[in-house]
Amino acid sequence: HLKLAKRLKTVVKEIGDMEKLGDALEIVGESYYNLRDFTKAKKWHLRSWDLCKRIGHLEVSLLRKFLLQLVILKVLIFSLVSLTGTICCIDQLWKCT
């Protein structure tokens, strides 16, 4: 699933459709989320959210913001063993709101 998602991102980038690129970035983030690599999932969801904000796609931007917050909460839950990781995740969660 991850390989196909990254391939989709490459194809959409060549086409130049920014809205579809945001969708492709989100799919890559979901792939990493399903693989339980939450830090990479957060990175890709954040890229998707930033792209939607830049192009003014507000409805999708709000949805992506919500998904990003869910990923950050997962990172927070899985990083409770590390105090610095927890503080960093809480800080990022507040920046998203």
Secondary structure, 3 states (H helix, E strand, C coil): CHHHHHHHHHHHHHHCCHHHHHHHHHHHHHHHHHCCCHHHHHHHHHHHHHHHHHHCCHHHHHHHHHHHHHHHHHHHHHCCCCHHHHHHHHHHHHHHC
